[in-house]
Amino acid sequence: MTTEGIGQRLRQASQVPASILFTLRVRSTSRVKGLVIVGGKWPRFSGLGDVQIGRGLVVDSRQVPTEFGAGTDGRLVIGDNAYLNGCSIVATKSITIGDNCLIGDFTSIMDTDYHALSSEEPIKAEPVTIGNNVWIARCCSILPGVSIGDNAVVAAGSVVTKDVPPSTLVGGVPARTIKALAIDEGWVRS
């Protein structure tokens, strides 16, 4: 099912008032290109930094609360027709999520470790970039400094510590390439 189809289902489930209120809340601090479709519980949102949201964002918190935003010096960019399902995305530096991305529940995308490993190592804070048409399945961790290429898939339970090439399925702890994916030009994952 496409994010457009999911959005239609949520609208039919009487979520329009919550979606309008949440969109107004986000627009008070951020740039939003359309209505943010909200399903279930009200998402936790922080617009202290620079947040840009494309058209057709679906935030599904029916089973698991979704939290996303940017800290004071952070930048979060979410492309068109993205689907956030009970995940946690917090930008302290920079996180960019492309168009038509699906992000599963209990997934965490962070651009910082928040704590130093030792007195000799600084806190790691590096941008995270997720390409277009990427599916990040349930219970994944995307760590600072990672880039995930267009059309990639991250299998459930994976910890992504290194860049993922386009059109590749990765999985495991740490995530490793499982296989290359044959993706037709213009095909959008549903």
N, C-alpha and C positions, 0 to 999 in steps of 0.2 A: 504494500500500500504506500502510495506517495505521501509526502508531507501535506500536500493539498488535500488528499483523501482523509488523512488523519485530522486535519483542521476542520473539514466538513463534519466529520463524526463528532468532534468536540463541540462545534457550534450547535449541532442538533441536540446535544445533551444539555442544553440550557446554560452553556458557559459564556455566552455573549456578554452579559453584564460584568462578570469577573474579568473577561478579556479587555473590555473597554476601560474599566477602572485600572487594571494593571498597566495597560498601555499608557494611560494618562500619567500614572505614577512614574513610569520609566522615562517618559518624555520630559518630565520636570527636571531631569538631570542629564539626559542623554539624547542622542540622535537616533530616531526610529523612523523607518521608511513605511511603516504600515501597522496594522493591528497585530499585536502579539496575542496569539491564541493560547489561553490558559485552560488546562484541564486539571481538576482536582484541587489540591491545596494551593494556597497563594504562594508563589515562589519567593525565596529570599533573594533580594536584589540589593547590590551596593553600587551606586553610581557616583562614588567619590572621585574616580578618575575619569578618563575618556572612554565612553562606551558608545559603540555604533552598532545598530542592529538593522539588518536588511529586511526585505519584505517577507512575510509568510512564516515568521518564527512561531513554532509550536513548542510550548513548555508544558510537558505532561507530568504532573505531580500527583496523579491519582493513587499510586502505590507508595512512592518514595518522594519526599520533598526535593525540589530542585533549588540549587543556589548558584547564582552567577553574578559577576560584577567585576569592578576594577577598584583597587585601592587608590589612594591619593595620587601616586605617581604612575599608576598603571594604565594600560590601554587594552581594551577588549573589543575586538571586531568580530561580529557574527554575520556571515553572508546570508543571502536569500534562501528561503525554504529550508532552514535548519530545523532539526527536531531534537530537543533536549528532554530526556526522560529520566528524571530522578538523579541527576548528576551534580557534580560540584566543579565549578570553573571559576577560579579567582586569579585575576591578573594583577601582579604587583609591578611588573615591567611591561610585558606585551604578550598577548595571546591572540592569534588570528585564526578564525574558523571559516572555511570556504563555504560556497553555496552547496545546497542539497546534502548536508552532512547529517548523519544519524548518530546520536550519542546515547548509549545505553545507561540503565540505572546502576547506581553505585560506582560509576566511573568518576575518576578524579583527574582534572587537568590543571596542573599548577606550573607556574614559571619560576618558582623559587622553592628552595628546601626549607625556608623559614628559620633554620637553625644551623649553626656551624658544626661540622663534624669534630673539629678540634680547635685549639687556640691558634694553630698555625694555618688553618684554612678558612678563608672568608665564606660567608653565606653565599651559596650558589644562586644566582638569579639570571636566567637567560631566556630569551623569547622562545615561544612555542608557536609553530605554524602548522596548521592542518589544511590540506588542500581541498579541492572540490570533490563532491560525491564520495566522501569517506564514511565508512561505517566503523564506529568504535563500539564494540559489543559491551555486554554487562561486566561490571566489576574490574575494569581496566584502570591502570595508573599510567598517565602520560607525564613524564618527568621533564624538568627544565632543559631547554636547549634542543628539544626534539623537533624535527620537521617530518610530517607525514605527507607523502605525495598523493596526487589526485588518484581517485578510484581505489585507494588501498582499503584493506579490511584488517582490523585488529581483533583477534579472537578473544572470546570471553576469558576473563581472569588474567590477562596479559599485563606485564609491566614493561612499558616501552622506554628504553634507556638510550637508544640510538635512532638515527634517522631511518625512516621507512621509505623505500623507493615507490614510485607510482605503480598502480595496478599490481600490488603484491599483497598476499595474505601472510600476516605474521601472527605468532602466538607463543605463549610460554613466559617463563620467568627466568632470565630476561627474555623479551620477545625476540624470536628468530624467524627468518623467512621460512615459510612452509611451502609456498608455491607462487608462481607468477599467475596472474589472472588475465584472461582474454576479455577485454572490455571494448565493446563497439563504440565508435565516436558518437558522442551525444547521448548515450544511454545513461539514464538516471536510476540509481538504486531506489527500491521501494521496500 
